[in-house]
Amino acid sequence: MVFSVLKELLSECRDEYLKLIQNKSSMFDHRDHRGDQISTRDIRPMSTVIMDEKEKRGLWRILRNSSGPKAERGAQVPLGNGNALR
C-alpha cells in the first residue's frame, strides 16, 4: 500500500517536472565525471546564439545524429571542445 502511494507520488512529481521543463534548454557543468545541471532557460532560435558558424554546423550535426529513436535519453553528447551537451 505504502509503496503504491509513493510510486504514484513520484510519478506525479515527474509529470509536473516534465511540464515545467517543456520547451526549455538545460545547461550542465561537467564536474567529477558527471554533468550537474546549472540552469534552465527558454529555448530560442539557433540564429540568436553567438557562436562560430562552423561550430554551429558541427553542433547541429551532432544533435541530429544523437536525437534519433535509438538515442539514449539523458546521454551526454560530446562537442569535441572538452564540453558536452546532455
Long-range contacts (C-beta under 8 A, 24 or more apart in sequence): 26-86, 28-84, 28-85, 28-86, 30-83, 30-84, 35-76, 35-84, 35-86, 55-81, 59-85
